[in-house]
Structure formats: C-alpha cells, structure tokens
Amino acid sequence: MIKKLYYQFKRYNIKIAREKATKKGLPFDENKYIKKQDASLPILLFYGVFIVFTGLFPSLVEYIPFWAFFTILLILIIRGLNHYFGWIRIEDR
C-alpha cells in the first residue's frame, strides 16, 4: 500500500513537472527527472514521517538517539547519490 502511494506521488510529480516545462517552453527529460525523484524522495519522505511522528508522539522522540536518526539519514543520502550517479550496480546472472 505504501509502495503504491509512493509511485502515485512520483507519477503526480512527473506530471506536474512536465506541465510546467511545456508551459515555459523548455524541453523535459523524463528519465533525468525520474532519477532525481528516486534520489531525493526517500529523504524528503523520511523527514516528513519524522516530523509527523514528533508531532504525534513528542515524548517518545526523546528516547530516539541522535546517532540512529543521523545513520538512517546518511544511508538514505548515500543510496540516493548511488542511485543518481550509478556508482554501484547489481547485475543479475
């Protein structure tokens, strides 16, 4: 269910970006935009979920260590950069 919502949100962002580009008369490279979305959306969604979580359960957030939040964020950043630039590729045999 969450994966389906994620892909719907991504498709909606692509649709809006395509409309803005055609409105401004600029060329729109959909593959490049999809790569940018795949790299940045997980980080933005992590921040969003964390903000909602802190709003709903402010007392529980005190017990989450900073290193856990920072580690998850660092992993998402490295994953996004790898996905965008393609440094490490997993090949099927």
Secondary structure, 3 states (H helix, E strand, C coil): CHHHHHHHHHHHHHHHHHHHHHHHCCCCCHHHHHHHHHHHHHHHHHHHHHHHHHHHCHHHHCCCCHHHHHHHHHHHHHHHHHHHHCCCCCCCC
